[in-house]
Amino acid sequence: MLTLPVIAFPAIDPVALAVGPIAIRWYALAYIAGILAGWRIVLSHASRAGSAVSRADADDFMVWLTFGIVLGGRLGYVFFYQPAYYIEHPLEALYVWRGGMSFHGGLLGVVIALAAFARRRRIDLLALADAVACAVPIGLFFGRIANFINGELFGRPSDVPWAMVFPNGGPAPRHPSQLYEATLEGMILFALLTVLASQTELRARRGALTGLFLIGYAGARSIGELFREPDAYIGFLLAGTTMGQWLSLPLAIGGLILIGRARRPGARV
């Protein structure tokens, strides 16, 4: 029986820099890089002629965005994925340095931050959301690369030539699903939204870019889940589906509704 060679998992230390007791992890740097890159993208949208969002608004919103991502991502992980565990160990919900973040929870946190900030500044909610939606894939890209470096959220067993044996995934070669998701949710979705955002007619329809992002992410995540190993404490759900796919379904529905109701300039939410 012919045994195919297996690609060695690159042994990258999850700690990028350590100074005494202080350790800076690649995962934290991924969040920082994503937020900074996203900030520049939102600024570029705010700088376009006719934008309903000013550069000052874009600058100030980054603080709100950061809190929305971190708090929403952590609470989403606690409630969506391991609620029983954290009911028994409530203080560990604060241990963000141990990992455990949910994109869907982070998205909910960002939505709340968007609504609160737009209301406070009296600016167009959908215009701000469109600018932010075009920046989100950059953060997703960096986040998935960090997942790969950490050797977490690995794929299902596979015999494809590029399968890898992950340190915490047992002896079986597996799909490097983090890289699939970095490509689909990150690079491809970012490129698609960048091209679409360059069209003046589409930008004029408030909420359309946000809707396209939601549908694009839901589709990319659902495809990625076909290769990703489900969390051990959840496993497969109805008909072999996963939690990630079920959580993506309302995003796709919300995206369709936003596109259907996309408005011209002057309409406010």
C-alpha positions in Angstrom: 0.0 0.0 0.0 1.5 3.3 -1.0 1.8 5.9 1.8 1.7 9.5 0.7 4.1 11.9 2.4 2.6 14.2 4.9 3.5 17.9 5.1 5.1 18.7 8.5 3.2 21.3 10.5 5.4 24.4 10.9 6.4 24.6 14.5 5.8 28.3 15.1 5.9 29.4 18.7 2.4 31.0 19.5 4.3 33.5 21.5 5.7 36.1 19.2 7.7 38.1 21.8 8.3 37.5 25.5 9.9 40.0 27.9 10.1 38.5 31.4 6.6 37.5 32.5 5.0 39.4 29.7 4.2 37.4 26.6 2.8 38.8 23.3 1.1 36.2 21.3 0.5 36.0 17.5 -3.2 35.8 18.2 -3.2 39.2 19.9 -1.0 40.7 17.1 -3.5 39.3 14.6 -6.3 41.3 16.3 -4.2 44.4 16.4 -3.2 44.1 12.8 -6.8 43.5 11.7 -8.1 46.5 13.6 -5.4 48.8 12.3 -5.8 47.6 8.7 -9.6 47.9 9.1 -9.2 51.4 10.4 -7.3 52.5 7.4 -9.9 50.9 5.1 -12.8 52.6 6.8 -10.8 55.9 6.6 -10.4 55.4 2.9 -14.2 55.0 2.5 -14.8 58.1 4.6 -12.5 60.1 2.4 -14.5 59.4 -0.8 -16.6 62.2 -2.2 -20.2 62.2 -0.9 -19.4 59.9 2.0 -22.0 60.1 4.8 -19.2 59.2 7.3 -16.5 61.7 8.1 -12.8 60.9 8.8 -13.3 62.1 12.4 -16.3 59.7 12.8 -14.2 56.8 11.4 -11.3 57.6 13.8 -13.5 57.7 16.8 -15.5 54.6 15.9 -12.4 52.4 16.1 -12.5 52.5 19.9 -16.1 51.4 19.9 -15.3 48.8 17.3 -12.5 47.3 19.4 -14.7 46.9 22.4 -17.5 45.4 20.3 -15.1 42.8 18.8 -13.5 41.7 22.0 -16.5 41.7 24.3 -18.9 40.3 21.7 -16.4 37.7 20.5 -15.7 36.4 24.0 -19.4 36.4 25.1 -20.4 34.8 21.9 -17.9 31.9 22.5 -19.1 31.5 26.1 -22.9 31.4 25.2 -22.8 29.8 21.8 -20.2 27.1 22.3 -19.6 26.2 26.0 -22.4 27.7 28.1 -22.6 24.7 30.4 -18.9 24.9 31.2 -18.9 28.6 32.0 -22.1 28.3 34.1 -19.9 26.0 36.4 -16.8 28.2 36.0 -18.1 31.8 35.5 -14.9 33.5 36.4 -13.1 31.7 33.5 -15.2 33.7 31.1 -12.9 36.6 31.9 -9.7 34.5 31.0 -9.5 35.8 27.4 -5.7 34.9 27.4 -6.7 31.3 27.3 -8.4 31.7 23.9 -12.0 31.2 22.8 -13.5 33.8 20.6 -16.5 33.6 18.3 -16.8 35.5 15.1 -20.6 35.5 15.3 -20.4 36.9 18.8 -17.9 39.5 17.7 -20.2 40.4 14.8 -23.1 40.9 17.2 -20.8 43.1 19.3 -19.9 45.2 16.3 -23.6 45.6 15.3 -24.4 46.9 18.8 -21.4 49.3 18.6 -22.5 50.5 15.2 -26.0 51.2 16.3 -24.9 53.0 19.5 -22.3 55.1 17.8 -24.5 56.1 14.8 -27.2 57.1 17.2 -24.8 59.1 19.4 -23.2 60.9 16.4 -26.5 61.2 14.4 -24.9 59.7 11.3 -26.3 57.2 8.8 -26.0 53.7 10.3 -26.0 51.8 7.0 -23.3 54.1 5.5 -21.0 53.4 8.5 -21.9 49.7 8.4 -21.0 49.5 4.7 -17.5 51.0 5.3 -16.9 48.6 8.2 -18.2 45.6 6.3 -15.5 46.1 3.6 -12.8 46.1 6.3 -13.9 43.0 8.2 -12.4 40.4 5.8 -8.9 41.7 6.6 -9.4 41.0 10.3 -10.8 37.5 9.4 -7.6 36.8 7.3 -5.2 37.7 10.2 -7.4 35.8 12.7 -7.4 32.6 10.6 -3.6 32.8 10.1 -3.3 33.1 13.9 -5.5 30.0 14.3 -3.1 28.1 12.0 0.0 29.2 14.0 -1.7 28.1 17.2 -2.5 24.7 15.6 -6.2 25.1 16.6 -9.5 24.8 14.7 -7.8 22.3 12.4 -9.5 20.4 9.7 -11.0 16.9 9.3 -8.8 13.9 8.5 -7.8 13.8 4.9 -5.5 12.1 2.4 -5.0 15.2 0.2 -1.3 15.8 -0.6 -1.2 19.0 1.5 -2.7 17.4 4.6 -0.8 18.1 7.9 -0.5 16.4 11.3 -1.5 19.0 13.8 0.1 18.8 17.3 -3.3 18.5 19.0 -5.1 16.7 16.3 -3.9 13.1 16.8 -1.8 11.1 14.3 -4.1 11.5 11.3 -3.2 14.0 8.6 -5.8 16.8 8.4 -7.0 19.6 6.2 -5.3 22.9 7.0 -8.8 24.4 7.1 -7.6 27.6 8.8 -5.8 28.4 5.5 -8.9 27.6 3.5 -10.9 30.0 5.6 -8.2 32.7 5.5 -8.5 32.5 1.7 -12.3 32.3 1.4 -13.4 34.6 4.3 -10.3 36.8 4.1 -8.6 37.3 0.7 -11.4 36.4 -1.7 -14.2 38.2 0.2 -12.0 41.3 0.7 -11.1 41.4 -3.0 -14.8 41.0 -4.0 -16.0 43.8 -1.7 -13.2 46.1 -2.8 -14.2 45.7 -6.4 -17.9 46.2 -5.6 -17.3 49.2 -3.4 -15.5 50.9 -6.3 -18.9 51.1 -8.1 -20.6 54.4 -7.3 -24.0 53.1 -8.0 -23.7 50.3 -5.5 -22.2 52.5 -2.8 -25.2 54.8 -3.2 -27.5 51.9 -2.1 -27.0 52.1 1.7 -26.8 48.7 3.2 -26.0 46.8 0.0 -22.3 46.3 0.8 -23.2 45.1 4.3 -25.7 42.7 2.9 -23.2 41.3 0.4 -20.6 40.9 3.1 -23.1 38.9 5.3 -24.0 36.6 2.4 -20.4 36.2 1.3 -19.2 35.4 4.8 -22.1 33.0 5.4 -21.2 31.2 2.2 -17.5 31.1 2.8 -17.9 30.0 6.4 -20.3 27.2 5.4 -17.9 25.9 2.8 -15.0 26.1 5.2 -17.0 24.1 7.8 -17.1 21.2 5.3 -13.4 20.7 5.9 -13.1 21.9 9.5 -13.2 19.5 12.5 -16.2 20.4 14.7 -15.5 21.4 18.2 -15.2 18.2 20.3 -17.7 19.5 22.9 -20.4 20.1 20.2 -19.7 17.7 17.4 -21.9 17.4 14.4 -25.5 18.6 14.5 -28.6 17.7 12.4 -27.8 15.9 9.1 -24.0 16.4 9.6 -24.2 20.1 9.9 -22.1 22.2 12.3 -22.7 25.0 14.7 -20.7 27.4 12.4 -23.1 26.6 9.5 -26.2 27.1 11.7 -24.9 30.4 13.0 -24.2 31.6 9.5 -27.8 31.0 8.3 -29.3 34.1 9.9 -26.4 36.1 8.5 -27.3 35.1 5.0 -31.0 35.9 5.6 -30.1 39.2 7.1 -27.9 40.0 4.1 -30.7 39.2 1.7 -33.0 41.5 3.6 -30.5 44.3 3.6 -29.9 44.0 -0.2 -33.6 44.0 -0.8 -34.1 47.1 1.2 -30.9 48.9 0.1 -31.7 52.6 0.0 -30.6 55.7 -1.9 -28.7 58.6 -0.2 -31.0 60.6 2.1 -32.8 57.6 3.6 -31.8 57.1 7.2 -32.1 54.2 9.6 
